[in-house]
Amino acid sequence: ESTLLLNPNRTQMVEALDRLRAELTPADNLLIFYAGHGYLDRPTGEGFWLSVDAKPDSQVEWLAVSDITRLLKASLAKHALVVVDSCYSGVLLRDAGIALDVGADREAELERLTQKRARKALTSGGLEPVADGGGDGHSVFTRAFLEALSENKKVLDGYQLYHQVRQRVVVNAAQTPLYADIRFADDEGGDFLFVPAGRPAIRQASAPSQSAAPSETAIELAFWQSIQGSRYAGDFQAYLARYPNGNFAALARNRLAALGEGEEATSTAPAPPE
């Protein structure tokens, strides 16, 4: 099941992430692919994904990487992989990369990987700008990613995919993809597996049956929990726009008043990259 967001604003991105948090179960796997502009606030070390409405002098429409991490930590999905094709994408990762055992008993290794929670990221580079043009309308990184998957005929774990993508990228651009655990997301040493169509699935531990679709109340609660500690007025305005009479409407209005109608919700920063 896929959800495609083309040129979304920050509210649309947050709502999509909230729905994922509310709906996914331990029987699910989650792949997030972000291709767009990124920005690194060097004084704080915080990374951001920039929505279509992002402005260089206001963080209201910037999505913090820490918001993505919070979603992944709270999500019940067993395996999650975030693929990021943007400048400064390496801020999502732990400092050290990973390497997985690929010994003779490959099936046993794959089975072991499926039993453990995984929170991994594959990024187009580290803390630097990355190339946009790579042919066929894709960046160098995305083109390498798509080629590696389309040519694959076996079960591919995330580290193997990274190795193939890295080889293709470093010879065509001045950037080096990275692959590692996502910081602070409670990774337990598993990995995200790509299984070709028609191949028998890897054995997994039993998981709870798929639950019914979440109620609107559950979705509203997930929305509120994702923004209740925010410093950005735009988050609470977005909540009130969707739930003007919601369970947390009074709290949202109080929070807006405390923010001085958004005066603390913005900050001056250098212009994001074109």
C-alpha positions as CSV (number, residue, x, y, z in Angstrom):
1,E,0.0,0.0,0.0
2,S,1.4,3.4,-1.0
3,T,0.7,7.0,-0.2
4,L,2.1,9.5,-2.6
5,L,2.6,13.2,-1.6
6,L,3.6,15.5,-4.5
7,N,4.9,18.9,-3.4
8,P,3.2,18.7,0.0
9,N,3.1,21.4,2.6
10,R,4.1,20.7,6.2
11,T,0.6,20.0,7.4
12,Q,0.0,17.4,4.7
13,M,3.3,15.7,5.7
14,V,2.5,15.7,9.4
15,E,-1.0,14.3,8.8
16,A,0.3,11.5,6.6
17,L,2.8,10.6,9.3
18,D,0.2,10.7,12.0
19,R,-2.0,8.3,10.1
20,L,0.8,5.9,9.7
21,R,1.4,6.0,13.4
22,A,-2.2,5.3,14.2
23,E,-2.7,2.5,11.6
24,L,0.4,0.4,11.5
25,T,0.7,-2.8,13.5
26,P,3.6,-5.2,14.3
27,A,2.6,-7.2,11.2
28,D,3.5,-4.2,9.0
29,N,6.7,-2.8,7.4
30,L,7.2,0.9,6.7
31,L,9.3,2.5,3.9
32,I,9.4,6.3,3.8
33,F,11.1,7.8,0.7
34,Y,11.8,11.5,0.8
35,A,13.1,13.4,-2.2
36,G,13.3,17.1,-1.8
37,H,15.2,20.0,-0.2
38,G,17.0,19.6,3.2
39,Y,18.5,22.1,5.6
40,L,20.9,21.8,8.5
41,D,20.7,24.3,11.3
42,R,24.4,24.1,12.2
43,P,24.2,25.9,15.6
44,T,21.8,23.2,16.9
45,G,22.7,20.3,14.7
46,E,19.0,19.9,13.8
47,G,18.1,18.7,10.3
48,F,14.9,19.7,8.4
49,W,12.9,18.6,5.4
50,L,11.6,21.6,3.6
51,S,7.9,21.6,2.4
52,V,6.7,23.2,-0.8
53,D,5.8,26.4,1.2
54,A,9.1,26.6,3.2
55,K,10.5,30.1,3.6
56,P,14.1,30.9,4.4
57,D,13.3,33.2,7.4
58,S,10.7,31.0,9.1
59,Q,10.6,27.4,10.4
60,V,6.8,27.2,10.3
61,E,6.8,25.0,7.1
62,W,10.0,23.1,8.0
63,L,9.6,19.5,9.1
64,A,12.2,18.5,11.7
65,V,14.1,15.3,11.3
66,S,13.4,14.7,15.0
67,D,9.6,14.5,14.1
68,I,10.4,11.6,11.8
69,T,12.4,9.9,14.5
70,R,9.6,10.3,17.0
71,L,7.1,8.7,14.6
72,L,9.5,5.7,14.0
73,K,10.0,5.2,17.8
74,A,6.3,5.3,18.5
75,S,5.2,3.2,15.5
76,L,4.3,-0.4,16.0
77,A,5.6,-1.4,12.6
78,K,8.4,-4.0,13.0
79,H,10.7,-2.9,10.3
80,A,11.1,0.6,9.0
81,L,13.4,2.1,6.4
82,V,13.7,5.8,5.6
83,V,15.3,6.6,2.3
84,V,16.3,10.3,2.0
85,D,17.5,12.0,-1.2
86,S,18.2,15.5,0.0
87,C,21.0,17.7,1.2
88,Y,22.3,17.2,4.7
89,S,20.4,13.9,4.9
90,G,23.0,12.2,7.1
91,V,21.8,14.0,10.2
92,L,19.2,11.3,10.6
93,L,21.8,8.6,11.3
94,R,24.0,7.4,14.2
95,D,27.6,8.3,13.8
96,A,28.7,4.8,12.9
97,G,27.6,2.7,9.9
98,I,26.6,-0.9,10.1
99,A,27.6,-4.2,8.4
100,L,25.5,-7.4,8.5
101,D,26.7,-11.0,8.7
102,V,26.2,-12.6,5.3
103,G,27.6,-16.0,6.1
104,A,26.9,-19.4,4.4
105,D,23.5,-19.9,6.1
106,R,21.8,-17.0,4.4
107,E,18.3,-18.2,5.1
108,A,19.0,-18.4,8.9
109,E,20.5,-14.9,8.8
110,L,17.5,-13.5,7.0
111,E,15.1,-15.2,9.5
112,R,17.1,-13.7,12.3
113,L,16.8,-10.2,10.8
114,T,13.1,-10.5,10.6
115,Q,12.7,-11.3,14.3
116,K,14.2,-8.0,15.5
117,R,12.9,-4.5,15.3
118,A,14.6,-2.4,12.6
119,R,14.8,1.4,12.3
120,K,17.3,2.1,9.4
121,A,18.0,4.9,7.0
122,L,19.7,5.0,3.6
123,T,20.7,8.5,2.7
124,S,22.0,10.1,-0.5
125,G,24.9,11.7,1.4
126,G,26.2,12.9,4.7
127,L,26.2,16.5,6.0
128,E,26.7,18.1,2.6
129,P,24.7,19.2,-0.5
130,V,24.0,16.4,-3.0
131,A,23.6,16.3,-6.8
132,D,20.1,16.7,-8.4
133,G,20.7,15.6,-12.0
134,G,21.4,11.9,-12.7
135,G,19.4,11.2,-15.9
136,D,15.9,10.0,-16.7
137,G,14.5,12.9,-14.5
138,H,16.1,11.4,-11.4
139,S,19.0,12.4,-9.1
140,V,22.2,10.4,-9.2
141,F,21.1,8.7,-5.9
142,T,17.5,7.9,-6.9
143,R,18.5,6.6,-10.2
144,A,21.1,4.2,-8.6
145,F,18.4,3.2,-6.0
146,L,15.9,2.3,-8.7
147,E,18.4,0.5,-10.8
148,A,19.6,-1.6,-7.9
149,L,16.1,-2.7,-7.1
150,S,14.9,-3.3,-10.7
151,E,18.0,-5.6,-11.4
152,N,17.7,-7.5,-8.1
153,K,16.6,-11.2,-8.3
154,K,17.1,-12.3,-4.6
155,V,16.2,-11.3,-1.1
156,L,18.1,-8.1,-0.5
157,D,18.7,-6.6,2.9
158,G,19.2,-3.0,3.5
159,Y,23.0,-3.1,3.8
160,Q,23.4,-5.0,0.6
161,L,21.2,-2.5,-1.2
162,Y,23.3,0.3,0.3
163,H,26.5,-1.3,-1.0
164,Q,25.1,-1.5,-4.5
165,V,23.8,2.1,-4.5
166,R,27.0,3.4,-3.0
167,Q,29.1,1.9,-5.8
168,R,26.9,3.5,-8.4
169,V,26.8,6.9,-6.8
170,V,30.4,7.5,-5.8
171,V,31.6,7.1,-9.4
172,N,29.1,9.6,-10.7
173,A,28.9,12.4,-8.1
174,A,30.9,14.0,-5.3
175,Q,28.8,12.5,-2.5
176,T,28.8,9.2,-0.6
177,P,25.6,7.5,0.5
178,L,25.3,6.3,4.1
179,Y,23.4,3.5,5.8
180,A,23.0,3.1,9.5
181,D,20.6,2.8,12.5
182,I,18.4,5.8,13.0
183,R,19.4,7.7,16.2
184,F,17.0,7.4,19.2
185,A,14.4,5.3,17.3
186,D,14.9,2.0,19.3
187,D,16.5,-0.1,16.6
188,E,17.1,-3.7,17.9
189,G,19.5,-5.0,15.2
190,G,17.0,-6.1,12.5
191,D,16.9,-5.0,8.9
192,F,14.5,-4.1,6.2
193,L,14.3,-6.8,3.5
194,F,13.3,-6.4,-0.2
195,V,11.7,-9.6,-1.4
196,P,11.2,-10.1,-5.2
197,A,7.7,-10.7,-6.3
198,G,6.8,-14.4,-6.4
199,R,9.5,-15.5,-3.9
200,P,8.2,-17.2,-0.7
201,A,8.2,-14.8,2.2
202,I,10.8,-15.1,5.0
203,R,9.5,-16.8,8.1
204,Q,8.6,-14.4,10.8
205,A,7.4,-14.6,14.3
206,S,3.6,-14.5,14.6
207,A,2.2,-11.1,14.9
208,P,-1.2,-9.8,15.9
209,S,-3.9,-9.9,13.3
210,Q,-4.6,-6.7,11.4
211,S,-6.8,-4.5,13.5
212,A,-9.7,-2.5,12.2
213,A,-9.1,0.9,10.7
214,P,-8.6,3.5,13.5
215,S,-11.4,5.8,14.5
216,E,-11.2,9.5,13.8
217,T,-10.8,9.9,17.6
218,A,-7.6,7.8,17.5
219,I,-6.3,9.8,14.5
220,E,-7.0,13.1,16.3
221,L,-5.2,11.8,19.4
222,A,-2.2,10.8,17.3
223,F,-2.2,14.2,15.6
224,W,-2.3,16.0,19.0
225,Q,0.4,13.8,20.6
226,S,2.7,14.6,17.6
227,I,2.4,18.4,18.1
228,Q,1.7,19.0,21.8
229,G,5.3,19.8,22.6
230,S,5.8,22.0,19.4
231,R,7.1,25.5,19.5
232,Y,5.5,26.3,16.1
233,A,2.2,28.1,15.9
234,G,1.5,26.6,12.5
235,D,1.2,23.1,14.1
236,F,-1.6,24.2,16.4
237,Q,-3.3,26.3,13.6
238,A,-3.3,23.1,11.5
239,Y,-4.9,21.1,14.3
240,L,-7.6,23.7,14.8
241,A,-8.3,23.9,11.1
242,R,-9.0,20.2,11.0
243,Y,-10.6,19.9,14.5
244,P,-12.1,23.3,15.3
245,N,-14.2,21.6,18.0
246,G,-11.8,18.8,18.8
247,N,-11.0,17.3,22.2
248,F,-7.9,19.4,22.4
249,A,-9.1,22.6,20.7
250,A,-9.0,24.6,24.0
251,L,-5.5,23.5,24.7
252,A,-4.4,24.4,21.1
253,R,-5.9,27.9,21.5
254,N,-4.1,28.3,24.8
255,R,-0.9,27.2,23.2
256,L,-1.3,29.7,20.4
257,A,-1.9,32.5,23.0
258,A,1.3,31.4,24.8
259,L,3.2,31.6,21.6
260,G,2.1,35.2,21.1
261,E,0.2,34.4,17.9
262,G,3.3,32.7,16.5
263,E,6.0,35.2,17.4
264,E,8.1,32.4,19.0
265,A,7.2,30.0,16.3
266,T,9.6,31.5,13.7
267,S,13.3,32.1,13.7
268,T,15.8,33.7,11.4
269,A,18.0,31.3,9.5
270,P,20.2,31.4,6.4
271,A,18.4,30.8,3.1
272,P,17.9,27.1,2.4
273,P,19.6,25.7,-0.7
274,E,17.9,26.1,-4.1
